[in-house]
């Protein structure tokens, strides 16, 4: 049996409005941590993921966290960017057309306006490949426990993510699973995944808030080299 990979499934770069880390710095940090793969899932864009993939195609999976009219989906092996603000139906259709792995991120975290919440999550979960069953930024254990229960009930794939908006957060939650090389092999691997990690302290949300304000003031953006 092949050795299991350690994968970070939920990470943001400076191409998200609430993060500052440059793609090249995220890659450097991931190498230091010994991660086998990192899925860059910026909000409503794949620009940063594409730049990172060009720098480290062996490490980076192009993903996107997409806000719909009913909350967020998160997808891996995205080929074409999906814009925000579409209905769940249209978002799912666009992702399926390009063969992406489709999941729901932090579905039960009712403290976030971007999350689907219980009602929407239960409605759309039967139409996805996997559920994020552990998100390091969820403030309460029960939000992750409810996501785990939903994935098990529907026999969906499962994974955890740090939801990293900084280099310090990267790798706080890793998913151990068999090696994969495309969307189809990832779908299969997610059914045998084991999640390991810990919740981040509440103050990490200040990183996101501070990043937004710095960008609004024009002090920090993605560099041309990133």
Secondary structure, 3 states (H helix, E strand, C coil): CCCCEEEEEEECCCCCCCCCCCHHHHHHHHHHHCCCEEEECCECCCHHHHHHHHHCCCCEEEEEEEEECCEEEEEECCCCCCCCCCCHHHHHHHHHHCCCEEEECCCCCCCCCCCCHHHHHHHHHHHCCEEEEEECCCCCHHHHHHHHHHHHHHCCEEEEECCECCCCCCCCEEEEECCCCCHHHHHHHHHHCEEEECCCCHHHHHHHHHHHHHHHCCCCCCCCCC
